Amino acid sequence: MFARKLRIERVDEAGQAHACPIHWIDNFAMRNFTNDAIFDDTLPVEDGLLEAGFRVPLEDLRPAMEGWFRRKGYLKPAETLRITELAG
């Protein structure tokens, strides 16, 4: 089910990428466990690493995670989120 490995990074205002802490990723995954079934096939693994099934649309995942991280105050206004699928 969790066939894809995704790198989740916060990109700061200087363009430097930083692995998102696992508690950020876990917070998003747990919220979506009950509120948005499209992201149920996700598993936080460690800082900056999320495993996901093929049903999870990456084009929807980044804006959803970024929006949640902003609402929680994890991302500063000038920061963005980068999601990269790792080669298997």
Beta strands, then each sheet from edge to edge (+ up, - down):
strand 1: 4-11
strand 2: 17-19
strand 3: 42-46
strand 4: 49-52
strand 5: 80-85
sheet 1: 2+ 1- 4+ 3-
sheet 2: 2+ 1- 5+
end
